[in-house]
Amino acid sequence: MMSAESQGVSDQRYALIPRVLIFPVNETGQILLLEGAPDKKIWAGYWNGLGGHVEQGETILTAANRELLEESGLVSDKMIFCGQVVVDTGQSRGIIFFVYKAKKLSGEVTASSEGKLAWYSLQSALKLNLVEDLYTLLPLVMRQRASGKPFRGHYHYDEEGQLVMSFTS
């Protein structure tokens, strides 16, 4: 029988907190980004994709669709899995986030308490005050095709606390 114990679940083991990151792309190829509200705990004033935590009992795709709707008012008929990134925080818990490109969008763009929303071309987006990994991540996402092989990323922090990123496909 496959119990939690037989799966090796333990407080002494390294654990990953699952999150989703979604980049809605309209029919003209623009990306919808969110500028974090001034009162946000993390990334206030920085532009980012949409997303958040995967709730217990949710699939990754269900979480991506829920976060897209909650943060933008949009629904996607074509959610393309682009890749996953493991973030080694240097602590007993890290983060794994699953990156999606949302296409074939419907609904009315509606801002949430998370921050303001705006559409940008890739070139314009790369000139914004982005969350630091997006300068690398956005071009990867925009190149990703539904039939393509998803990327795998690994982030960690060096001795000076600087983010170090690596990607493979």
C-alpha positions in Angstrom: 0.0 0.0 0.0 1.3 3.5 -0.8 1.0 5.4 2.4 2.5 8.8 3.0 5.2 7.1 5.1 6.0 4.7 2.3 6.5 7.7 0.0 9.3 8.9 2.3 7.4 11.9 3.5 9.2 13.3 6.5 9.9 16.7 8.2 13.6 15.8 7.9 13.4 15.6 4.1 13.9 18.5 1.7 10.4 19.7 0.6 9.3 21.8 -2.3 6.4 24.3 -2.2 4.5 24.2 -5.6 3.6 27.4 -7.4 2.4 28.4 -10.9 3.5 31.2 -13.1 1.4 32.2 -16.1 2.1 34.5 -19.0 -1.1 35.3 -20.9 -0.3 36.1 -24.6 -2.9 37.7 -26.9 -3.5 37.2 -30.6 -1.0 40.0 -31.4 1.8 38.3 -29.4 1.7 40.8 -26.4 2.2 39.5 -22.9 0.0 40.5 -20.0 2.1 41.4 -17.0 1.2 42.4 -13.5 2.9 45.2 -11.6 2.9 44.2 -7.9 0.7 46.4 -5.7 2.7 48.6 -3.2 1.4 46.6 -0.3 2.5 43.2 -1.6 4.8 41.3 0.7 7.0 40.3 -2.2 7.8 42.0 -5.5 5.9 45.2 -4.8 6.5 47.6 -7.7 8.0 44.9 -9.9 6.4 43.5 -13.0 5.8 39.7 -13.1 3.6 37.1 -14.6 0.4 36.0 -12.9 0.3 33.1 -10.5 0.7 31.9 -7.0 0.5 28.8 -4.8 -1.0 25.5 -5.7 -3.7 24.7 -3.1 -3.9 21.3 -1.5 -6.0 18.9 -3.7 -5.5 21.0 -6.9 -3.6 19.8 -9.9 -0.9 22.1 -11.3 -3.1 23.0 -14.4 -6.2 23.7 -12.2 -4.1 26.1 -10.1 -2.8 27.8 -13.3 -6.3 28.3 -14.6 -7.6 29.5 -11.2 -4.8 32.0 -10.7 -5.2 33.3 -14.3 -8.9 33.9 -13.7 -8.4 35.4 -10.2 -5.7 37.8 -11.2 -6.8 38.9 -14.6 -10.5 37.9 -15.3 -9.3 35.8 -18.2 -9.8 32.2 -19.2 -7.4 30.3 -21.5 -8.5 27.6 -24.0 -4.8 26.8 -24.7 -2.6 26.5 -21.6 0.9 25.6 -22.9 3.3 24.1 -20.3 6.7 25.8 -20.9 8.8 24.4 -18.1 9.5 24.0 -14.4 12.0 25.7 -12.1 13.3 24.4 -8.8 14.4 27.2 -6.4 16.9 26.0 -3.8 16.4 28.6 -1.0 19.2 27.2 1.1 16.6 26.1 3.7 14.8 22.9 4.3 12.0 24.0 2.0 12.5 25.1 -1.5 10.1 26.1 -4.3 9.1 24.5 -7.5 7.2 26.6 -10.0 5.5 25.5 -13.2 5.5 28.0 -16.0 2.7 28.3 -18.5 1.9 30.4 -21.6 -1.9 31.1 -21.7 -3.3 31.5 -25.3 -6.7 31.6 -26.9 -7.9 34.0 -24.2 -11.5 35.1 -23.4 -13.0 37.3 -20.8 -12.5 40.9 -19.8 -9.1 41.9 -18.3 -9.9 42.9 -14.7 -7.3 44.0 -12.2 -7.2 42.4 -8.8 -5.7 43.5 -5.4 -2.5 41.9 -6.6 -1.6 44.9 -8.8 -2.2 46.6 -12.1 -2.2 44.8 -15.4 -0.8 45.8 -18.8 0.0 44.3 -22.2 3.5 44.5 -23.5 5.5 43.3 -26.5 8.5 41.1 -25.4 10.9 44.0 -26.4 9.0 46.5 -24.3 8.6 44.1 -21.4 12.3 43.5 -21.1 12.8 47.3 -20.5 10.4 47.2 -17.4 11.3 46.9 -13.8 10.9 43.1 -13.9 11.3 40.5 -11.2 15.0 39.6 -11.8 14.6 36.2 -13.4 12.0 37.4 -16.0 14.8 38.9 -18.2 15.9 35.3 -18.8 12.5 33.6 -18.4 10.3 35.7 -20.6 12.3 35.0 -23.9 12.3 31.3 -23.0 8.5 31.3 -22.5 7.8 33.3 -25.7 9.9 30.8 -27.8 8.1 27.8 -26.3 5.7 26.0 -28.7 2.9 23.6 -27.7 4.8 20.8 -29.4 8.2 21.8 -27.9 10.2 20.2 -25.1 9.7 22.1 -21.8 12.7 23.7 -20.1 14.0 22.8 -16.7 15.5 25.4 -14.5 17.4 25.5 -11.3 17.9 28.6 -9.1 20.0 29.0 -6.1 21.7 31.8 -4.2 25.5 32.3 -4.0 27.5 33.4 -1.0 26.6 37.1 -1.6 22.9 36.2 -1.8 22.8 36.7 -5.6 20.4 34.6 -7.7 22.2 32.1 -9.9 20.0 30.5 -12.7 20.6 27.6 -15.0 18.3 26.1 -17.7 18.3 23.0 -19.7 15.8 21.7 -22.2 
